[in-house]
Amino acid sequence: MKVIAIEEHFTTTEHVDALRSLINRVNSGSTDAMDECNISFEARWVLPAKPPADDGGIMEKLLDVEGRRINVMDEAGIDMQVLSIMSPGVQAFDGETATILAKSINEKLAKIIERNPNRYAGLATIAPQDPKTAAEELERAILELGLKGACIHSHTKGEYLDDRKYWTIFAAAEKLAAPIYLHPRMPSPLMVRPYLTYPCLATGMWGFAAEVSLHAMRLICSGLFDEFPGLKIILGHFGEALPFWLWRLDNRWQRNLFGMQLKKKPADYVRDNFVVTTSGMFHHPSLQCAYSTLSADRILFAVDYPFESCSDAVKFIKSSPISENEKESICRKNAEHLLKL
């Protein structure tokens, strides 16, 4: 059975250097960046003087795309990775810097894929700071560079994509039939403070899911999918808990306590406009929840490499209590259809 993993991260030396420069400015108090409360923690992998205790060579793995990584894929039984830039992408930078970096990252990614067409595909990096230019870069990345969608790391300097100034990006994505992976990052500056008493809560333990599920619900409540019904959004970690909440979302919406005007119920948008991945959630009960609420056709295999283990992810899906046909849909068919692989 062919296995395609669709949330697998990389970076470039240029991206790392830019993050280090930004972190140094934030730490010295010489920038008023909105991300000053979380950028250092989010991008801690790039800080050579303070690697996390459990680092495990993360930065080396993020930079090494055409070396040891392929051996790791082979050992685990993964045929293809869909690559995307590590969090926080380019969204912590000023608009001009972010736009230049995004174009460079996309061009380097396209060259990696060109050299390894059977092992890699890619999601474009775009800079929402300049929505019109971001939409143009998405079009270039899809039509000229051969990338398969885009990865956006949730909020951009505390702003969310339900703001209509960003909808030109979604218009381009729908026109191109290019899905957008809404990837986690720490909660926005206005949300993050209660998490920081226990910093582990701000990232993968809790904050990532809270941040991205909120972002997804903002998109639904804004009417985005009524305007762009063909738009597809990818959520990791089995949908950042949204499958668990579907009944209650509709129950509260039907009471219409706040006059929200939508053409469909919230759960319908989750089922019609979202797909979810297994990234970083190798837990059979979680799979069963997503499977029973969304169906196997709305689930895609992912690892979240190098932050998670490829072998653990493959063992998880192959041992799951679903049919072999459904496993094949999750591991291969759904990704091939959605990303036109």
N, C-alpha and C positions, 0 to 999 in steps of 0.2 A: 504494500500500500504506500503510495507516494505521500509524503508529509511536507506541507508548506506552512511555515511559521511566519505570521504576519506582523508581529510587533517586536522587532529585533533592532537594537540600537547601535549606532556608530557615532564617531565624531571625526573632526579633522584638526590638524595642528593649528590652523588658522582660527577655528572656532574656539579651541582651548585657550589660545593666546588672548583672544578677545574677552573671554570670560574671566581669565586671570586679571586682566587689566581692569575690568569693571569691578571685580571683587576688591581689588586693591584700592580703587577710588572710593567704594562704599565704606570699606573699613577705615579709611583715613578721614572720612567725613567730607570729602571733596566733591561729592555728587549728591543731588537730592532725588536720586532714582526712587520711584515708587516701590521698587522691589527691595529696598535696603534691609527690610526685616527678614527676608528669606533667601535672597540670592546666594549668599555665602553658604548656607546650609544645603540648598538645592544642588549647587554645583560643587559640592565639597570634594568630589572626585578629582577636580582639576587642581587642588591645592597641594603642591608637593610637600610643603612643610607640615601639613596637618592631615595626612591620609586617615580615613576612619579606621578604627581598630579592626573592623571586619572587611577591609578594603578588598582583599583577594585579587589584587591586580586588575581592578575594574578599568582604570584608565588605559592600561596596556591592551586590554581586551576590546575596549571601545575604538581604539586607534588601529588595531590589527584586524583588517577585514579580509585580506587575501592570504593570510598565513595560517596560524594555528586554528583560527576560527573554523575554517573548512574541515579540518580534522575533527574538531569537536562536533560539528554537524554530522559528519560521517559516523562517528562513534555512537552518537545518539540515535541515528536513523532519520535525520532531517535532510530532505532533498533540496529545499530552497528556503532562504530567508528573504522576507520583505523588509528592507532596511529603512530606518528613519532616524533623524538626528536626535541625540540625547536631550533630555529636558535640562534647562528651560528653552531649548532651541535658540531662536534669535529674538525672542519676545521681551527680553530684559534690556535690550539696547535701544538707543535712539533710532528713529525711523530710517535715517540715511545709512547708518552702520548696519542695521538689521537687513535692509534691502540688498546691500552689497554682499553681505555674508551669505544670505539666502541663495543668491545667484551662484556664488562660488561653490557652496555646498552642493547644490543641485548638479552643477557641471561635473564636479568630482565624483559624485554618486553615479551619474550616467556613465562615466568612463569605467568605474569599477564594474558596473553591470555589463558594459560592452565587452570587457575582458572575461567575464564570468556569467554568460547569459543563461546557463542552465542552473546556476546556484543562487543568483540574486535577482530580485526586482526591487523597486524603491518607491517611497513616498516622498513627495517634494516638501521642501522647507519653504515657507512663505512668511512675510513680515506683515501682520495685520496692522501695524502702526500706520501704514499707507495703504488703505484698502484697494484703491484703484490699481496701484502698482502690484499689489499682492495678487489680484485677480489676473493681471497680465502675466505675472511670473508663473502662476498656476497653469495658464494656457500654454506658455512656452515649455514648461516642464513636461506637460502631457504630450503636446503635439510635436515638439522638436526633440526633446531629450528622452522621450519614451517612458517617463515615470508614470505611476499608476493611480495616483491620488495625492493627498497632502496630509501632513501631520501638523496639527496645531496644538500647542501646549496650554490648553485652557485659557485663563485670563491673560490679557496683555496689559501690564502695568495697572492691574486692578479693574480693567474694563472687560466686559463680556460681549460675546458675539451676537447676542440678541439685539444689541444697539443697531438700528437700521443703517448706520454709516458703514457697517461691515457687510451688508447684504449683497453688495456687488461681488464679494468673494463667493457667496453661495450661489448667486446667479451663474457665475462662471462654472462652478463645480457641477451644477445640475446640467448645464448645457454640454459639458464635456463628459457627463456620466462618470465623474471622478469622485469617489468617496473621500470623506474627510475623517481621519482618525483624531478624535478629541482625546488627547493624551493628558494624564494627570500632571499636576504640579502642586506645590503647597498652596493652601488657601490664600486668597488675595490679601493684601495688606490690611483691609478693613475687617477681615474675618479671622486672621491668623492669631491674634494675640491670646485668646483663651486656650489655644493649643500649646503655646510655648512654655507654659508651666511644666509640661511633660513633653519635651520636643519630639519624642518618638511618635506622639499622636499626630504631629503635623504632616507626616509623610505617609509611607505605605501602610502603617498600622491603621490609620483612620482618616487623616486629612485628605489624602488623594481621592478616596471614594466620595467623601463629603463634598469636595470641591467640584469634581467632574459631574456627579449626579445633580448637584445644584445647577451647574452650567447647562446640562442637558434639559433640565426642567425649565430653565429660563428660555431656551430655544423653543420648546413646545408652547409655553404660555404666550410667547410673543406672536404666535401665528406664522412663524417662519415656514412651517411645512404646509400650510394652506397656500402660501404664495409659491413655494417650490416643492410640489408634491413628489417629484422624482429624486429629491436630494437624499443621499445616504450618509449616515453618520456611524462611525465605528466606535464602540466603547470597549475598553479592556476590562479585565477582572470580572467577567460574567455580567457586564452591564452596570458596574459600580452600584450594585444592590437594587437597581430599578426593577428587575423582574420580581423580586420579593415584594415590592410595594405596589404592584399594578392594581390590585383590587382596591386598596385604600385611595390611590390617586383618583380612580374613577368615582369612587364613593363620595369623596369630598367635592369633586368637580360637579357631579350631578346635583348636589345641593346648591351649587352656584351662589355661594355666600358672598362672593366678591365680583360678580358680574362678568366673569371671564368669558369672552366670546371666541369659540373655536368651532370648526366644522365637525370635528370628531372628538371622541373621548381621549384623554391623555394616553391610556394604554394602547389605543389604536395607532397613535403616532409612534410609540415605542416599537410596536410590532411591524409597522409599515416602513418606517424611516430609519430604524436603527438595527445594526447587527452587533453582536457581542463576541468577545474572544475569551479564550481560556488563560490569558496572560497572568502569571503570578497567582493563580487560583487552582491548584491541583488537588481538588477536593470534590469527591463524588456527590455528596449532597448538594453542593453549589451547582454542579453540572445538572443534577436532576431538577433543581428549581428553574434554571434557564431553559432546560429541555422541555419541561412541562408547560411553561408559560409562553415560550417563544417558538419552540420546535427546533429540531436539529438543523433545519435549513437556515436558521438565523445565528448560528454559532460557528466561529472559525477558530482554528488552532493557533495558539501563539505561546511563546515562552516568556518574553521580556528579557532576552539575553542582552548583556552579560549579568544582569541583576538577579536572574534565576537560572536554574540548571536545565540545560537541554534534555539530559537523560531523564531527570525527574518528570519533566513535562510529557515526554513521549511515553514513559511507563504509565503515567496517570491516564492518558487518553486511551491507550491500548488496553488497559485493565478496566475501563469504565463499563458499567452494566447496560450498554446499549448495543444495538445490532451492528454487524460489520458494515452494512450499507450506510448506516448513520455515522459511524466512525469515518468512513471514506468521505462522506459529505463534509464533515467537520474538518478533516485533515487536508482535503484537497479540493473537492468539487466546488464548495462554496467560495473559496478564495479565487479559484480559476474563473468562476462566473462574475464575481463582484469586481475583480481587478483586471479582468480580460487577459489572463496570463496565457 
